[in-house]
Amino acid sequence: MTGIPLDQLKETPGARPGETRETRIKRLGMRSMRRGIKEMDIILNRYATEQLDQMDDGELDLYEALLGENDQDLYQWVSGQQSAPPHLSDLVAHIARQTTIR
């Protein structure tokens, strides 16, 4: 995986039994656009559309762990209002750079 202690994750990421890479990417894409608050729907859907196909399995695991986080926390991290936890900070910074509202 990514070296993140499992006790720091809200859910255990990874492909489901029998799930193909294509199906996993589609599942993560759907989770990205059905968040709960519209701002995170827009930000994560845009990021997922542009980035998921290029990620390796470890990066997908980390992204899936991020999707287990609370939307209000995610928004504050991506918008720079609060610092993201260390195990997610690089990914959050990448999302922030890639998804500035155009």
Secondary structure, DSSP 4 states (H G I P E B T S, - for coil): --S--GGG-SS--SPPTT--HHHHHHHHHHHHH--SSHHHHHHHHHHHHHHGGG--HHHHHHHHHHHTS-HHHHHHHHTTSSPPPTTTHHHHHHHHHHT---
